[in-house]
Amino acid sequence: MTATEGEILTLDDVAVYLKTGKQTVYRLVQRGEIPAFKLGGTWRFRRSELDLWIADRINKNKPEAE
């Protein structure tokens, strides 16, 4: 595992990483749509899990080949 894969991000970090607002990230967390965990009462995210989540969303949005 590389340092980037094991990197833990804050909600603010994820908003920057996804180029979206903090409220959007928080809403995704509340709906259980994005992988996250609480540490000391604040939301944290593993970069490796986010990357897999992003890849999965990209694959779901690709049209199937005919």
Backbone as XML, in Angstrom:
<?xml version="1.0"?>
<chain id="A" units="angstrom">
  <residue number="1" name="MET">
    <atom name="N" x="0.851" y="-1.174" z="0.000"/>
    <atom name="CA" x="0.000" y="0.000" z="0.000"/>
    <atom name="C" x="0.895" y="1.235" z="0.000"/>
  </residue>
  <residue number="2" name="THR">
    <atom name="N" x="0.590" y="2.177" z="-0.875"/>
    <atom name="CA" x="1.352" y="3.422" z="-0.925"/>
    <atom name="C" x="0.791" y="4.408" z="0.089"/>
  </residue>
  <residue number="3" name="ALA">
    <atom name="N" x="1.541" y="5.471" z="0.343"/>
    <atom name="CA" x="1.092" y="6.489" z="1.295"/>
    <atom name="C" x="-0.223" y="7.115" z="0.844"/>
  </residue>
  <residue number="4" name="THR">
    <atom name="N" x="-0.375" y="7.316" z="-0.460"/>
    <atom name="CA" x="-1.601" y="7.919" z="-0.981"/>
    <atom name="C" x="-2.803" y="7.010" z="-0.749"/>
  </residue>
  <residue number="5" name="GLU">
    <atom name="N" x="-2.619" y="5.697" z="-0.940"/>
    <atom name="CA" x="-3.729" y="4.758" z="-0.759"/>
    <atom name="C" x="-4.228" y="4.747" z="0.675"/>
  </residue>
  <residue number="6" name="GLY">
    <atom name="N" x="-3.313" y="4.863" z="1.637"/>
    <atom name="CA" x="-3.683" y="4.835" z="3.039"/>
    <atom name="C" x="-4.034" y="6.195" z="3.598"/>
  </residue>
  <residue number="7" name="GLU">
    <atom name="N" x="-4.005" y="7.207" z="2.753"/>
    <atom name="CA" x="-4.245" y="8.577" z="3.205"/>
    <atom name="C" x="-5.676" y="8.746" z="3.706"/>
  </residue>
  <residue number="8" name="ILE">
    <atom name="N" x="-5.803" y="9.421" z="4.835"/>
    <atom name="CA" x="-7.107" y="9.720" z="5.417"/>
    <atom name="C" x="-7.418" y="11.187" z="5.139"/>
  </residue>
  <residue number="9" name="LEU">
    <atom name="N" x="-8.609" y="11.438" z="4.620"/>
    <atom name="CA" x="-9.013" y="12.793" z="4.250"/>
    <atom name="C" x="-10.137" y="13.291" z="5.148"/>
  </residue>
  <residue number="10" name="THR">
    <atom name="N" x="-10.197" y="14.600" z="5.315"/>
    <atom name="CA" x="-11.300" y="15.238" z="6.032"/>
    <atom name="C" x="-12.413" y="15.559" z="5.039"/>
  </residue>
  <residue number="11" name="LEU">
    <atom name="N" x="-13.540" y="15.986" z="5.557"/>
    <atom name="CA" x="-14.649" y="16.382" z="4.698"/>
    <atom name="C" x="-14.226" y="17.538" z="3.784"/>
  </residue>
  <residue number="12" name="ASP">
    <atom name="N" x="-13.480" y="18.490" z="4.323"/>
    <atom name="CA" x="-12.983" y="19.607" z="3.509"/>
    <atom name="C" x="-12.071" y="19.111" z="2.394"/>
  </residue>
  <residue number="13" name="ASP">
    <atom name="N" x="-11.172" y="18.163" z="2.731"/>
    <atom name="CA" x="-10.265" y="17.596" z="1.729"/>
    <atom name="C" x="-11.046" y="16.931" z="0.598"/>
  </residue>
  <residue number="14" name="VAL">
    <atom name="N" x="-12.087" y="16.190" z="0.972"/>
    <atom name="CA" x="-12.889" y="15.472" z="-0.025"/>
    <atom name="C" x="-13.629" y="16.452" z="-0.925"/>
  </residue>
  <residue number="15" name="ALA">
    <atom name="N" x="-14.132" y="17.521" z="-0.361"/>
    <atom name="CA" x="-14.818" y="18.533" z="-1.172"/>
    <atom name="C" x="-13.865" y="19.099" z="-2.225"/>
  </residue>
  <residue number="16" name="VAL">
    <atom name="N" x="-12.629" y="19.368" z="-1.834"/>
    <atom name="CA" x="-11.630" y="19.868" z="-2.787"/>
    <atom name="C" x="-11.298" y="18.781" z="-3.805"/>
  </residue>
  <residue number="17" name="TYR">
    <atom name="N" x="-11.088" y="17.553" z="-3.331"/>
    <atom name="CA" x="-10.724" y="16.428" z="-4.197"/>
    <atom name="C" x="-11.802" y="16.167" z="-5.255"/>
  </residue>
  <residue number="18" name="LEU">
    <atom name="N" x="-13.067" y="16.260" z="-4.849"/>
    <atom name="CA" x="-14.177" y="16.010" z="-5.773"/>
    <atom name="C" x="-14.629" y="17.269" z="-6.506"/>
  </residue>
  <residue number="19" name="LYS">
    <atom name="N" x="-14.022" y="18.397" z="-6.146"/>
    <atom name="CA" x="-14.373" y="19.692" z="-6.750"/>
    <atom name="C" x="-15.871" y="19.973" z="-6.594"/>
  </residue>
  <residue number="20" name="THR">
    <atom name="N" x="-16.320" y="19.838" z="-5.354"/>
    <atom name="CA" x="-17.717" y="20.080" z="-5.020"/>
    <atom name="C" x="-17.788" y="20.789" z="-3.674"/>
  </residue>
  <residue number="21" name="GLY">
    <atom name="N" x="-18.958" y="21.155" z="-3.257"/>
    <atom name="CA" x="-19.116" y="21.838" z="-1.985"/>
    <atom name="C" x="-19.117" y="20.880" z="-0.803"/>
  </residue>
  <residue number="22" name="LYS">
    <atom name="N" x="-18.801" y="21.417" z="0.370"/>
    <atom name="CA" x="-18.800" y="20.608" z="1.588"/>
    <atom name="C" x="-20.189" y="20.063" z="1.883"/>
  </residue>
  <residue number="23" name="GLN">
    <atom name="N" x="-21.225" y="20.850" z="1.616"/>
    <atom name="CA" x="-22.595" y="20.397" z="1.864"/>
    <atom name="C" x="-22.948" y="19.196" z="0.988"/>
  </residue>
  <residue number="24" name="THR">
    <atom name="N" x="-22.455" y="19.191" z="-0.237"/>
    <atom name="CA" x="-22.710" y="18.064" z="-1.133"/>
    <atom name="C" x="-22.070" y="16.797" z="-0.580"/>
  </residue>
  <residue number="25" name="VAL">
    <atom name="N" x="-20.827" y="16.904" z="-0.123"/>
    <atom name="CA" x="-20.136" y="15.744" z="0.459"/>
    <atom name="C" x="-20.891" y="15.276" z="1.700"/>
  </residue>
  <residue number="26" name="TYR">
    <atom name="N" x="-21.275" y="16.198" z="2.554"/>
    <atom name="CA" x="-22.002" y="15.846" z="3.772"/>
    <atom name="C" x="-23.316" y="15.144" z="3.443"/>
  </residue>
  <residue number="27" name="ARG">
    <atom name="N" x="-24.018" y="15.629" z="2.430"/>
    <atom name="CA" x="-25.276" y="15.002" z="2.003"/>
    <atom name="C" x="-25.023" y="13.570" z="1.519"/>
  </residue>
  <residue number="28" name="LEU">
    <atom name="N" x="-23.962" y="13.360" z="0.755"/>
    <atom name="CA" x="-23.618" y="12.014" z="0.289"/>
    <atom name="C" x="-23.329" y="11.086" z="1.467"/>
  </residue>
  <residue number="29" name="VAL">
    <atom name="N" x="-22.645" y="11.619" z="2.478"/>
    <atom name="CA" x="-22.342" y="10.839" z="3.684"/>
    <atom name="C" x="-23.634" y="10.469" z="4.401"/>
  </residue>
  <residue number="30" name="GLN">
    <atom name="N" x="-24.507" y="11.425" z="4.592"/>
    <atom name="CA" x="-25.762" y="11.190" z="5.307"/>
    <atom name="C" x="-26.630" y="10.150" z="4.607"/>
  </residue>
  <residue number="31" name="ARG">
    <atom name="N" x="-26.572" y="10.122" z="3.287"/>
    <atom name="CA" x="-27.354" y="9.152" z="2.507"/>
    <atom name="C" x="-26.661" y="7.792" z="2.409"/>
  </residue>
  <residue number="32" name="GLY">
    <atom name="N" x="-25.430" y="7.703" z="2.887"/>
    <atom name="CA" x="-24.676" y="6.456" z="2.802"/>
    <atom name="C" x="-24.189" y="6.164" z="1.398"/>
  </residue>
  <residue number="33" name="GLU">
    <atom name="N" x="-24.061" y="7.195" z="0.580"/>
    <atom name="CA" x="-23.684" y="7.015" z="-0.821"/>
    <atom name="C" x="-22.177" y="7.073" z="-1.052"/>
  </residue>
  <residue number="34" name="ILE">
    <atom name="N" x="-21.416" y="7.500" z="-0.056"/>
    <atom name="CA" x="-19.976" y="7.651" z="-0.208"/>
    <atom name="C" x="-19.317" y="6.958" z="0.990"/>
  </residue>
  <residue number="35" name="PRO">
    <atom name="N" x="-18.210" y="6.243" z="0.768"/>
    <atom name="CA" x="-17.567" y="5.534" z="1.883"/>
    <atom name="C" x="-16.924" y="6.508" z="2.870"/>
  </residue>
  <residue number="36" name="ALA">
    <atom name="N" x="-17.331" y="6.413" z="4.130"/>
    <atom name="CA" x="-16.827" y="7.320" z="5.163"/>
    <atom name="C" x="-16.926" y="6.644" z="6.523"/>
  </residue>
  <residue number="37" name="PHE">
    <atom name="N" x="-16.196" y="7.180" z="7.484"/>
    <atom name="CA" x="-16.283" y="6.703" z="8.859"/>
    <atom name="C" x="-16.063" y="7.886" z="9.794"/>
  </residue>
  <residue number="38" name="LYS">
    <atom name="N" x="-16.552" y="7.746" z="11.007"/>
    <atom name="CA" x="-16.387" y="8.814" z="11.993"/>
    <atom name="C" x="-15.187" y="8.511" z="12.876"/>
  </residue>
  <residue number="39" name="LEU">
    <atom name="N" x="-14.419" y="9.553" z="13.132"/>
    <atom name="CA" x="-13.274" y="9.468" z="14.029"/>
    <atom name="C" x="-13.327" y="10.700" z="14.922"/>
  </residue>
  <residue number="40" name="GLY">
    <atom name="N" x="-13.543" y="10.480" z="16.204"/>
    <atom name="CA" x="-13.637" y="11.607" z="17.124"/>
    <atom name="C" x="-14.785" y="12.542" z="16.816"/>
  </residue>
  <residue number="41" name="GLY">
    <atom name="N" x="-15.860" y="12.006" z="16.268"/>
    <atom name="CA" x="-17.038" y="12.816" z="15.988"/>
    <atom name="C" x="-17.016" y="13.543" z="14.658"/>
  </residue>
  <residue number="42" name="THR">
    <atom name="N" x="-15.949" y="13.376" z="13.885"/>
    <atom name="CA" x="-15.888" y="14.027" z="12.572"/>
    <atom name="C" x="-15.717" y="12.978" z="11.486"/>
  </residue>
  <residue number="43" name="TRP">
    <atom name="N" x="-16.232" y="13.284" z="10.324"/>
    <atom name="CA" x="-16.182" y="12.350" z="9.205"/>
    <atom name="C" x="-14.788" y="12.297" z="8.612"/>
  </residue>
  <residue number="44" name="ARG">
    <atom name="N" x="-14.353" y="11.081" z="8.282"/>
    <atom name="CA" x="-13.064" y="10.842" z="7.639"/>
    <atom name="C" x="-13.288" y="9.904" z="6.458"/>
  </residue>
  <residue number="45" name="PHE">
    <atom name="N" x="-12.378" y="9.965" z="5.511"/>
    <atom name="CA" x="-12.494" y="9.208" z="4.267"/>
    <atom name="C" x="-11.130" y="8.646" z="3.895"/>
  </residue>
  <residue number="46" name="ARG">
    <atom name="N" x="-11.103" y="7.398" z="3.427"/>
    <atom name="CA" x="-9.862" y="6.818" z="2.904"/>
    <atom name="C" x="-9.788" y="7.138" z="1.414"/>
  </residue>
  <residue number="47" name="ARG">
    <atom name="N" x="-8.664" y="7.712" z="0.998"/>
    <atom name="CA" x="-8.512" y="8.076" z="-0.413"/>
    <atom name="C" x="-8.698" y="6.858" z="-1.313"/>
  </residue>
  <residue number="48" name="SER">
    <atom name="N" x="-8.170" y="5.707" z="-0.915"/>
    <atom name="CA" x="-8.288" y="4.507" z="-1.747"/>
    <atom name="C" x="-9.753" y="4.111" z="-1.946"/>
  </residue>
  <residue number="49" name="GLU">
    <atom name="N" x="-10.564" y="4.231" z="-0.901"/>
    <atom name="CA" x="-11.987" y="3.903" z="-1.022"/>
    <atom name="C" x="-12.714" y="4.925" z="-1.889"/>
  </residue>
  <residue number="50" name="LEU">
    <atom name="N" x="-12.323" y="6.189" z="-1.773"/>
    <atom name="CA" x="-12.921" y="7.222" z="-2.624"/>
    <atom name="C" x="-12.604" y="6.966" z="-4.092"/>
  </residue>
  <residue number="51" name="ASP">
    <atom name="N" x="-11.354" y="6.591" z="-4.365"/>
    <atom name="CA" x="-10.965" y="6.317" z="-5.750"/>
    <atom name="C" x="-11.776" y="5.162" z="-6.330"/>
  </residue>
  <residue number="52" name="LEU">
    <atom name="N" x="-12.005" y="4.115" z="-5.530"/>
    <atom name="CA" x="-12.836" y="2.994" z="-5.985"/>
    <atom name="C" x="-14.282" y="3.436" z="-6.192"/>
  </residue>
  <residue number="53" name="TRP">
    <atom name="N" x="-14.785" y="4.268" z="-5.293"/>
    <atom name="CA" x="-16.149" y="4.791" z="-5.400"/>
    <atom name="C" x="-16.309" y="5.617" z="-6.672"/>
  </residue>
  <residue number="54" name="ILE">
    <atom name="N" x="-15.321" y="6.454" z="-6.960"/>
    <atom name="CA" x="-15.352" y="7.275" z="-8.177"/>
    <atom name="C" x="-15.342" y="6.377" z="-9.412"/>
  </residue>
  <residue number="55" name="ALA">
    <atom name="N" x="-14.453" y="5.387" z="-9.435"/>
    <atom name="CA" x="-14.361" y="4.472" z="-10.580"/>
    <atom name="C" x="-15.677" y="3.727" z="-10.784"/>
  </residue>
  <residue number="56" name="ASP">
    <atom name="N" x="-16.301" y="3.303" z="-9.691"/>
    <atom name="CA" x="-17.577" y="2.594" z="-9.778"/>
    <atom name="C" x="-18.663" y="3.493" z="-10.367"/>
  </residue>
  <residue number="57" name="ARG">
    <atom name="N" x="-18.699" y="4.739" z="-9.947"/>
    <atom name="CA" x="-19.697" y="5.681" z="-10.475"/>
    <atom name="C" x="-19.457" y="5.957" z="-11.953"/>
  </residue>
  <residue number="58" name="ILE">
    <atom name="N" x="-18.201" y="6.054" z="-12.357"/>
    <atom name="CA" x="-17.877" y="6.272" z="-13.770"/>
    <atom name="C" x="-18.351" y="5.080" z="-14.594"/>
  </residue>
  <residue number="59" name="ASN">
    <atom name="N" x="-18.076" y="3.870" z="-14.095"/>
    <atom name="CA" x="-18.472" y="2.658" z="-14.820"/>
    <atom name="C" x="-19.988" y="2.517" z="-14.911"/>
  </residue>
  <residue number="60" name="LYS">
    <atom name="N" x="-20.706" y="2.939" z="-13.882"/>
    <atom name="CA" x="-22.170" y="2.848" z="-13.907"/>
    <atom name="C" x="-22.771" y="3.814" z="-14.919"/>
  </residue>
  <residue number="61" name="ASN">
    <atom name="N" x="-22.086" y="4.912" z="-15.182"/>
    <atom name="CA" x="-22.602" y="5.928" z="-16.100"/>
    <atom name="C" x="-22.193" y="5.701" z="-17.550"/>
  </residue>
  <residue number="62" name="LYS">
    <atom name="N" x="-21.314" y="4.719" z="-17.795"/>
    <atom name="CA" x="-20.907" y="4.425" z="-19.169"/>
    <atom name="C" x="-22.018" y="3.664" z="-19.877"/>
  </residue>
  <residue number="63" name="PRO">
    <atom name="N" x="-22.329" y="4.063" z="-21.098"/>
    <atom name="CA" x="-23.322" y="3.283" z="-21.852"/>
    <atom name="C" x="-22.732" y="1.924" z="-22.224"/>
  </residue>
  <residue number="64" name="GLU">
    <atom name="N" x="-23.579" y="0.906" z="-22.183"/>
    <atom name="CA" x="-23.120" y="-0.436" z="-22.530"/>
    <atom name="C" x="-22.921" y="-0.542" z="-24.032"/>
  </residue>
  <residue number="65" name="ALA">
    <atom name="N" x="-21.875" y="-1.280" z="-24.425"/>
    <atom name="CA" x="-21.599" y="-1.489" z="-25.851"/>
    <atom name="C" x="-22.687" y="-2.373" z="-26.444"/>
  </residue>
  <residue number="66" name="GLU">
    <atom name="N" x="-23.052" y="-2.064" z="-27.653"/>
    <atom name="CA" x="-24.110" y="-2.851" z="-28.313"/>
    <atom name="C" x="-23.526" y="-3.992" z="-29.081"/>
  </residue>
</chain>
